[in-house]
Amino acid sequence: LLMKKSNANFPKTVEGQVFHVGIKRGEMGDLSRAKLLSRWLDADTPIFQRESRRGFLTITGKYKGVPVSIVGIGMGLSMMDFFVREARAVVDGSMIIIRFGTCGTIGKATAGDVVIPEGSFVVTKNYDYPIFENKEIAVQDYEIKTKEQPYNISKVIYGDKEIRGLIQKQLLNSGIPQNQIFQGLNATCDSFYSSQGRLDKNFVDHNKELFKSICTKYPDAESLEMETFMLFYLAKCSTDAPYRFQRKANNEQRNSIRAAATAVVISNRKTNEFVDPDRLDDLVKIVGEAVLKVLLEIELDEVHFEDDECVW
Ligand code: URA
């Protein structure tokens, strides 16, 4: 249970537990969303469920007769990398992956809204940036004096336009009003803290000006989270080399993964407002079902194997 008036700069539960590790002061110790979504799977077909030792929860079943998987991957670029590459390795044919999760926002959306990013860029700490170059110089001064920037902000990788449009349509059908749905760009960050502009006196993060730098480079930056860029990037890197799809006339190479993303805004980083936990649960159910409906609407490419075998 999150605090009703939790502070998005360092969210804690009513018991004072930190957001991810789940421990409070004096203690040293969430795949719940995937479980929440499994309620929509057809009850009359078998449901496969496995929780890995590395914290991934896979629930595979059918939604209105169509096979789908809901996978809780945890958080971060590496978890998305594990998931996309490992899932790709054990699925035949083309794949559609939609990331559904939560995010913060630095744009027009606020807590309780929903975003469907057109594209995503990655914000990473510049690990070459001096931490304490000269203790005599105040941190802000030396951010100006050094030529290096404390954070790198990448170019944008776009998601699948058709899938994005279908998500928008299904969200509207499910009763989410147009003025609570935002597109714009997503910033995927390599930390929930430093590269998402959270201020933490325990570390020197050089991030006070980060939102300004992001919004100067990308004025339509909307959401902040930790996974979407990796999904969009890997979808763009994916090849159909191991498969023989029904190719277009010019025999062009095609990506074997189509990707899109949507997220419920849980924190407004400009006002530090946090979503009401009951509202969050409702939104997860509504948006989660909308995403499953999108999967019903898209045709997957047919795959043909040479000699019934996939050659790597
Ligand atoms: N997820 C994030 O990475 N950041 C937020 O502020 C909220 C959800």
Residues whose N, C-alpha, C, O or C-beta is under 5 A from the ligand:
A	BS01	URA	T102 C103 G104 L224 E225 M226 I266 S267
